[in-house]
Each structure stands twice: as structure tokens, then as C-alpha cells.
Amino acid sequence: MANDKRFTFKFLGVHMEAINFTPKELRKTVWTAALIILMIIIAWRLPEIISAIR
């Protein structure tokens, strides 16, 4: 049971090598997805925000 994390990280590394994806690219992709979701939320709530400001 002590090697569970080691196995998980090794398994993740194998998958990342298989798709040739670096951690830097993964971080960039995750941040891009987070920003897109944030923009959608802001656009969805924009009428409420505008009416609250008035």
C-alpha cells in the first residue's frame, strides 16, 4: 500500500509520454479551460451584475 502514489505517478507519466504531453502544456491547457469557464459564467451572470450596479 505504501507505493500507491508512486504507482499512480508512474502510470500518469506513462500516459503523458504516450500522448507526448509535457506538464507545462498540461498547465497551460488547464488554465485555458478555467478561463473559458470563467468567461462563460461571467457572460451568464452579466445581466444580474449590470442590474445590481444600477
C-alpha positions as a Markdown table, in Angstrom:
| # | Residue | x | y | z |
|---|---|---|---|---|
| 1 | Met | 0.0 | 0.0 | 0.0 |
| 2 | Ala | 2.9 | 2.4 | 0.6 |
| 3 | Asn | 3.7 | 2.5 | -3.2 |
| 4 | Asp | 0.3 | 3.5 | -4.3 |
| 5 | Lys | 1.3 | 7.1 | -5.1 |
| 6 | Arg | 4.5 | 6.1 | -6.8 |
| 7 | Phe | 2.5 | 3.7 | -9.0 |
| 8 | Thr | -0.1 | 6.4 | -9.8 |
| 9 | Phe | 2.6 | 9.0 | -10.8 |
| 10 | Lys | 4.4 | 6.4 | -12.8 |
| 11 | Phe | 1.1 | 5.4 | -14.5 |
| 12 | Leu | 0.4 | 9.1 | -15.2 |
| 13 | Gly | 3.9 | 9.5 | -16.6 |
| 14 | Val | 3.4 | 6.6 | -19.0 |
| 15 | His | 0.1 | 8.1 | -20.3 |
| 16 | Met | 1.6 | 11.6 | -20.7 |
| 17 | Glu | 4.5 | 10.1 | -22.6 |
| 18 | Ala | 2.1 | 8.1 | -24.8 |
| 19 | Ile | 0.3 | 11.3 | -25.8 |
| 20 | Asn | 3.6 | 13.3 | -25.8 |
| 21 | Phe | 2.2 | 16.0 | -23.4 |
| 22 | Thr | 4.5 | 17.9 | -21.1 |
| 23 | Pro | 3.4 | 19.2 | -17.7 |
| 24 | Lys | 3.9 | 22.8 | -18.9 |
| 25 | Glu | 1.4 | 22.1 | -21.8 |
| 26 | Leu | -1.0 | 20.5 | -19.3 |
| 27 | Arg | -0.9 | 23.5 | -17.0 |
| 28 | Lys | -1.5 | 25.8 | -20.0 |
| 29 | Thr | -4.4 | 23.7 | -21.1 |
| 30 | Val | -6.0 | 23.6 | -17.6 |
| 31 | Trp | -5.6 | 27.4 | -17.2 |
| 32 | Thr | -7.1 | 28.0 | -20.6 |
| 33 | Ala | -10.1 | 25.7 | -19.7 |
| 34 | Ala | -10.5 | 27.5 | -16.4 |
| 35 | Leu | -10.5 | 31.0 | -18.1 |
| 36 | Ile | -13.1 | 29.8 | -20.7 |
| 37 | Ile | -15.4 | 28.5 | -17.9 |
| 38 | Leu | -14.9 | 31.8 | -16.0 |
| 39 | Met | -15.8 | 33.8 | -19.2 |
| 40 | Ile | -19.0 | 31.7 | -19.6 |
| 41 | Ile | -20.0 | 32.2 | -16.0 |
| 42 | Ile | -19.5 | 36.0 | -16.3 |
| 43 | Ala | -21.4 | 36.2 | -19.6 |
| 44 | Trp | -24.2 | 34.1 | -18.0 |
| 45 | Arg | -24.4 | 36.4 | -14.9 |
| 46 | Leu | -23.8 | 39.7 | -16.8 |
| 47 | Pro | -27.5 | 40.9 | -16.8 |
| 48 | Glu | -27.7 | 40.3 | -13.0 |
| 49 | Ile | -24.4 | 42.1 | -12.4 |
| 50 | Ile | -25.5 | 45.1 | -14.6 |
| 51 | Ser | -28.8 | 45.4 | -12.8 |
| 52 | Ala | -27.1 | 45.2 | -9.4 |
| 53 | Ile | -24.8 | 48.1 | -10.3 |
| 54 | Arg | -27.7 | 50.3 | -11.4 |
